[in-house]
């Protein structure tokens, strides 16, 4: 299941890059892509929780979950800004992305 989890999060990450590029261009991101990005991220979180509950016993899974949950909270904050019709602050986008990338890389380290 770890492989599928990484695939889901990688696809979410590609969407996140497109969203971030829009923000850095000073434009509102498309809602459809924002929703797909959020749904893939949420799916990845559920998959990760299931993996942890299966009892893998690796602390890296728990660390990745912590990072990704904080990234998701940042994503909710970014969505709240988007709902108001404003372009998100670039620093918040960078923090959100940095946390998500750190969580993703923590998961990738399971293959080492």
N, C-alpha and C positions, 0 to 999 in steps of 0.2 A: 504494500500500500504506500510505502514511502516514495516509490518511483512515481506513482500517480499523483501523490500530493505535490511533489516537486514540479511535475508537468502543469498542474492546475495553477500553482503559484507563479510559475514562469510565464504562463499566458497572461495572468493578472498583471505581472510586472511589465510586459510589453504594452498593455493598455495604460498602465501607470506612466510609462515613459511618454506616450502620446499625450496623455492628459497634462503632464508636467511641461511638455514643449508648448502646449497651448497657453498655459499660465505664464511661462517665461516670455511668450510673445505678447502678453498683455490681453489675451482673449479668454472668453469663457469657454470652458471645455464642453463638448457635446454631452447632453444628459444621457443619451443612450450608452455611450462609452463609459461614463461615470458609473452607471448602474451595473453594467456588465463587469466592470472592474471590481465594484463592491461585492457583487454576488460571487465572483470567483474567489475573492479574498475570504469571504465568509465560508464558502465551501471548503477552502483550504484549512481554515481554522477548525471547522467541524471534523475534517479528516484527521487533523493533527490531534485533536482531543481524543478521537476514537483510537488512534495509534497509541497514545499515552495510556488510555484506559485498558488497552489490551495487555499492558504490562511489559513493555519493551525494556524498561529499567534503565534506559540511557538518559542521563541528566541533560544531554544536549537537546532532547525533545522538549523538555520542560523549559529550558532557557529560550529556545526558539518560540515556544508558545508565549512566553512572557513578552518577548520583543514584538511579536506579531500582534498581540492584543493591544499593546500600547500604540503600535502603528495604526491599528484599526480605530482606536479612539481618536487619533489624529485625523484619520480619514472622515470620521463623523463630524469633527470640527470643520474640516475643509468643505464637506457637503453642506453644512449649515451656512457657510459663507456663500456657497454657490446658489443655494435656495434664495438668498437675498438679492441675487443678480450681480454680485460683486466678484471680481477676480481675486483669488486667494493670494495671501502674502507669500512671496517666494521663499522666505525663510521657513515658514511652516511646511511648505511643500517639501523642502529639502530635509527637514527633520523627519517628516512622515516617510519619505523615501529612504532615508538613511536607516531608520529603524526596521523598515520592511526588508531592506537589503541585508542588514545584519542578521535578521531572523532567517532569511532564505539561505544565507551562507552558512549559518549554524546547522541548518538541515542538510545542506550539501556536504558538510563535514562528516556526516554519518557514513558517507561512501568511502572515506579515507581509511 
